[in-house]
């Protein structure tokens, strides 16, 4: 998982998609997913995939790196597709195309949108406890990631991880995660003290107001309509 | 390994809706059960433990492609079933936002990971009465993961994801005679059966390795945490 990299791309890009509001980009992603659900034609799905890759190129995003993020989905889609082979290869191909295209459409939104904007939308639909916990998860992920990297480095220096010793590696991994777990519990205790001092009563995830629609929103909205029209005509 | 890594657009929308409704109901029940808990402690605890779960999933295991830890049983043991289920939902939501699983299967995925959390808590509670915590964690994790994988295969079976449906969709226009249609229905049932059995045959050997690894690592973590903070596991029980 490349949450750190995704966050970097979302914060440092300057394309027209970066400037569009999160709402229009989420509409774009949902339209693509609806098109994927409605279509069973591999040629249309392949076209959609190529279109999304081209869009990434236009947005000056690292196409191959973002495509590589669909690896897990692709692997499991292949396992699932293999189990579904029965003469024709069209269905397995359709499954794989659907998996990668849907994942890519979500990644386009995530790599061009600040997570504050995405959470601002989600917080309107989710209960306070979940919205606040979601925010806390996202923020603490980066703090703990840094710590995890340091722990792994420390264990590597002491030769606790080596490619040929699977059981030693698992033991070291367990210990690393154990230490991380203790630190995480300490961090949660400190955070709750900070929240108590600040008089927190729920509703941390107010974030910011949703950005107003601008000229940059036309692109994702037009592409949404095009995707839905495309699936209606060709899908 | 027990994630429902089935992409968007494959499962019948009715089942997706059922997944969301059931998940929503369990979340409502969880929020009701947690209503008296101190929100100042609960939010950081759920948030940060969910982050550890996400981190566990981001560490690739050195045994082949696609393997990563879930830590869902561990989360169930630490957070309890209600906060644990919310944690499972949050993790699934973030994973879906990152393209690591379909957006439309968040509901079904939350039910699968949530079942690991809930059964993990319950089994550990029972086993830890008779056995040492690391052995309890080992047995609990193995059985719970086996259970959730069966649950996942069951969902694939119930939702009737099969090529026959797809083939039927394309061939339906050319179908005119009733006899041909009934013959096709028979072959669809056959195909569906074959594909589900094949799916299970492919998944279970892969999953078995995952169960063993996750059980071992969870046991090591529990053993470590038990030495350093022995009161942590019993927080929910008090």
HADDOCK unambig.tbl for C-alpha pairs under 7 A between the chains (distance, minus, plus):
assign (segid A and resid 1 and name CA) (segid B and resid 58 and name CA) 5.13 0.50 0.50
assign (segid A and resid 36 and name CA) (segid B and resid 9 and name CA) 5.81 0.50 0.50
assign (segid A and resid 37 and name CA) (segid B and resid 8 and name CA) 6.47 0.50 0.50
assign (segid A and resid 37 and name CA) (segid B and resid 9 and name CA) 3.65 0.50 0.50
assign (segid A and resid 37 and name CA) (segid B and resid 10 and name CA) 7.00 0.50 0.50
assign (segid A and resid 70 and name CA) (segid B and resid 99 and name CA) 6.36 0.50 0.50
assign (segid A and resid 70 and name CA) (segid B and resid 100 and name CA) 6.85 0.50 0.50
assign (segid A and resid 72 and name CA) (segid B and resid 66 and name CA) 6.31 0.50 0.50
assign (segid A and resid 72 and name CA) (segid B and resid 100 and name CA) 6.46 0.50 0.50
assign (segid A and resid 73 and name CA) (segid B and resid 5 and name CA) 6.32 0.50 0.50
assign (segid A and resid 73 and name CA) (segid B and resid 100 and name CA) 5.83 0.50 0.50
assign (segid A and resid 73 and name CA) (segid B and resid 101 and name CA) 5.95 0.50 0.50
assign (segid A and resid 76 and name CA) (segid B and resid 5 and name CA) 5.71 0.50 0.50
assign (segid A and resid 77 and name CA) (segid B and resid 5 and name CA) 6.89 0.50 0.50
assign (segid A and resid 77 and name CA) (segid B and resid 6 and name CA) 6.38 0.50 0.50
assign (segid A and resid 77 and name CA) (segid B and resid 7 and name CA) 6.90 0.50 0.50
assign (segid A and resid 80 and name CA) (segid B and resid 199 and name CA) 6.56 0.50 0.50
assign (segid A and resid 83 and name CA) (segid B and resid 195 and name CA) 5.64 0.50 0.50
assign (segid A and resid 83 and name CA) (segid B and resid 198 and name CA) 5.26 0.50 0.50
assign (segid A and resid 83 and name CA) (segid B and resid 199 and name CA) 4.68 0.50 0.50
assign (segid A and resid 84 and name CA) (segid B and resid 162 and name CA) 6.78 0.50 0.50
assign (segid A and resid 84 and name CA) (segid B and resid 163 and name CA) 6.31 0.50 0.50
assign (segid A and resid 84 and name CA) (segid B and resid 195 and name CA) 5.18 0.50 0.50
assign (segid A and resid 91 and name CA) (segid B and resid 163 and name CA) 6.26 0.50 0.50
assign (segid A and resid 98 and name CA) (segid B and resid 7 and name CA) 6.49 0.50 0.50
assign (segid A and resid 98 and name CA) (segid B and resid 8 and name CA) 6.64 0.50 0.50
assign (segid A and resid 98 and name CA) (segid B and resid 9 and name CA) 6.76 0.50 0.50
assign (segid A and resid 99 and name CA) (segid B and resid 7 and name CA) 4.53 0.50 0.50
assign (segid A and resid 99 and name CA) (segid B and resid 8 and name CA) 6.37 0.50 0.50
assign (segid A and resid 102 and name CA) (segid B and resid 8 and name CA) 6.48 0.50 0.50
assign (segid A and resid 103 and name CA) (segid B and resid 99 and name CA) 4.10 0.50 0.50
assign (segid A and resid 103 and name CA) (segid B and resid 100 and name CA) 6.99 0.50 0.50
assign (segid A and resid 103 and name CA) (segid B and resid 102 and name CA) 6.92 0.50 0.50
assign (segid A and resid 104 and name CA) (segid B and resid 99 and name CA) 6.65 0.50 0.50
assign (segid A and resid 106 and name CA) (segid B and resid 97 and name CA) 6.20 0.50 0.50
assign (segid A and resid 106 and name CA) (segid B and resid 98 and name CA) 6.81 0.50 0.50
assign (segid A and resid 106 and name CA) (segid B and resid 99 and name CA) 5.88 0.50 0.50
assign (segid A and resid 107 and name CA) (segid B and resid 98 and name CA) 5.91 0.50 0.50
assign (segid A and resid 107 and name CA) (segid B and resid 99 and name CA) 5.89 0.50 0.50
assign (segid A and resid 129 and name CA) (segid B and resid 43 and name CA) 6.47 0.50 0.50
assign (segid A and resid 132 and name CA) (segid B and resid 43 and name CA) 6.58 0.50 0.50
assign (segid A and resid 133 and name CA) (segid B and resid 43 and name CA) 5.13 0.50 0.50
assign (segid A and resid 133 and name CA) (segid B and resid 44 and name CA) 6.69 0.50 0.50
assign (segid A and resid 133 and name CA) (segid B and resid 46 and name CA) 6.07 0.50 0.50
assign (segid A and resid 133 and name CA) (segid B and resid 47 and name CA) 4.40 0.50 0.50
assign (segid A and resid 134 and name CA) (segid B and resid 47 and name CA) 6.16 0.50 0.50
assign (segid A and resid 134 and name CA) (segid B and resid 90 and name CA) 6.02 0.50 0.50
assign (segid A and resid 136 and name CA) (segid B and resid 44 and name CA) 6.41 0.50 0.50
assign (segid A and resid 136 and name CA) (segid B and resid 47 and name CA) 4.76 0.50 0.50
assign (segid A and resid 136 and name CA) (segid B and resid 48 and name CA) 6.56 0.50 0.50
assign (segid A and resid 137 and name CA) (segid B and resid 47 and name CA) 4.14 0.50 0.50
assign (segid A and resid 137 and name CA) (segid B and resid 48 and name CA) 5.40 0.50 0.50
assign (segid A and resid 137 and name CA) (segid B and resid 50 and name CA) 5.91 0.50 0.50
assign (segid A and resid 137 and name CA) (segid B and resid 51 and name CA) 4.88 0.50 0.50
assign (segid A and resid 138 and name CA) (segid B and resid 51 and name CA) 6.93 0.50 0.50
assign (segid A and resid 140 and name CA) (segid B and resid 48 and name CA) 5.95 0.50 0.50
assign (segid A and resid 140 and name CA) (segid B and resid 51 and name CA) 6.30 0.50 0.50
assign (segid A and resid 141 and name CA) (segid B and resid 51 and name CA) 4.88 0.50 0.50
assign (segid A and resid 145 and name CA) (segid B and resid 55 and name CA) 6.90 0.50 0.50
assign (segid A and resid 166 and name CA) (segid B and resid 62 and name CA) 6.96 0.50 0.50
assign (segid A and resid 170 and name CA) (segid B and resid 217 and name CA) 6.32 0.50 0.50
assign (segid A and resid 171 and name CA) (segid B and resid 217 and name CA) 6.95 0.50 0.50
assign (segid A and resid 171 and name CA) (segid B and resid 220 and name CA) 6.76 0.50 0.50
assign (segid A and resid 174 and name CA) (segid B and resid 217 and name CA) 4.92 0.50 0.50
assign (segid A and resid 174 and name CA) (segid B and resid 218 and name CA) 6.98 0.50 0.50
assign (segid A and resid 174 and name CA) (segid B and resid 220 and name CA) 5.21 0.50 0.50
assign (segid A and resid 174 and name CA) (segid B and resid 221 and name CA) 5.07 0.50 0.50
assign (segid A and resid 175 and name CA) (segid B and resid 220 and name CA) 6.74 0.50 0.50
assign (segid A and resid 175 and name CA) (segid B and resid 221 and name CA) 6.13 0.50 0.50
assign (segid A and resid 175 and name CA) (segid B and resid 224 and name CA) 6.64 0.50 0.50
assign (segid A and resid 177 and name CA) (segid B and resid 221 and name CA) 6.50 0.50 0.50
assign (segid A and resid 178 and name CA) (segid B and resid 221 and name CA) 4.62 0.50 0.50
assign (segid A and resid 178 and name CA) (segid B and resid 224 and name CA) 5.84 0.50 0.50
assign (segid A and resid 178 and name CA) (segid B and resid 225 and name CA) 5.85 0.50 0.50
assign (segid A and resid 182 and name CA) (segid B and resid 225 and name CA) 6.81 0.50 0.50
assign (segid A and resid 184 and name CA) (segid B and resid 48 and name CA) 6.21 0.50 0.50
assign (segid A and resid 184 and name CA) (segid B and resid 49 and name CA) 6.81 0.50 0.50
assign (segid A and resid 188 and name CA) (segid B and resid 44 and name CA) 4.97 0.50 0.50
assign (segid A and resid 188 and name CA) (segid B and resid 45 and name CA) 5.24 0.50 0.50
assign (segid A and resid 188 and name CA) (segid B and resid 48 and name CA) 6.24 0.50 0.50
assign (segid A and resid 191 and name CA) (segid B and resid 44 and name CA) 6.15 0.50 0.50
assign (segid A and resid 192 and name CA) (segid B and resid 40 and name CA) 5.21 0.50 0.50
assign (segid A and resid 192 and name CA) (segid B and resid 41 and name CA) 4.98 0.50 0.50
assign (segid A and resid 192 and name CA) (segid B and resid 44 and name CA) 6.08 0.50 0.50
assign (segid A and resid 195 and name CA) (segid B and resid 40 and name CA) 6.01 0.50 0.50
assign (segid A and resid 196 and name CA) (segid B and resid 40 and name CA) 6.17 0.50 0.50
assign (segid A and resid 200 and name CA) (segid B and resid 40 and name CA) 6.65 0.50 0.50
assign (segid A and resid 202 and name CA) (segid B and resid 39 and name CA) 6.92 0.50 0.50
